[in-house]
Amino acid sequence: MKEKHNINPADGIYSDCKNPRQNTKNKSIIPYTKEGNTKEQNFLEPRSLPLSLSPREAEVLNLLALGLRTGQIAHALGISNVTVDMHIRNGRTKLGATTREHAITLALHHKLITPFSK
């Protein structure tokens, strides 16, 4: 049987969760290094510089920011889904992003993409 967790709506967290990376009230998740030491990280700052994306990576992230899915981006650009995923992965790596959404946030924050401009 799966273990149930008690959720305290006031805290917005699992109250009986033993995971050390789990959010606690008024705290953010702190990533752990391989050695187990914690490190503070501002998630809007990239991990490596200089900040740049290839024109295709920027184009794919622009379309992703507009809400298009991988298949829609592939169709719009005339490329395969695998190629779209590769451009997203390369963009994430260059930006030091942990997710696709994080990559979009970083790219917008650093003005590398402008999905709503003409």
Residue, then its C-alpha position, 0 to 999 in steps of 0.5 A: m500500500k502506498e504511504k499517504h502524506n498529510i498535507n497542511p494547507a497553511d504550509g503548502i507542504y507535506s507535513d510528514c515528509k522526510n525528504p531533506r530537499q523538500n520545501t519547508k515553510n518560508k524556505s526554498i529548495i536548496p540544491y545539494t552538491k555531490e558531497g552533500n553540502t548545501k549551496e545557495q543559488n539564485f535561480l535567475e542567475p546562469r551557471s556559466l558565462p558568456l550568455s548566448l544562444s544560437p539563433r535556432e535555440a533562441e527561435v525554439l525557446n521563443l516558440l516554447a515561451l508562446g506555449l507551443r508544444t514540441g510537435q507544434i514547434a517542429h511542424a512550424l520550423g520544418i524540423s523533427n521533434v528530436t531536433v527541437d528537443m536537442h535545441i531546447r536541451n542545448g539552450r537549457t545547458k547554456l543557460g544553466a537551467t534545470t527545466r524547460e520552464h526555467a530556461i524560458t525564465l532565464a532567457l526572458h530575464h536576460k533578454l535573450i528571447t522576446p516572444f511577444s515582439k514583432 
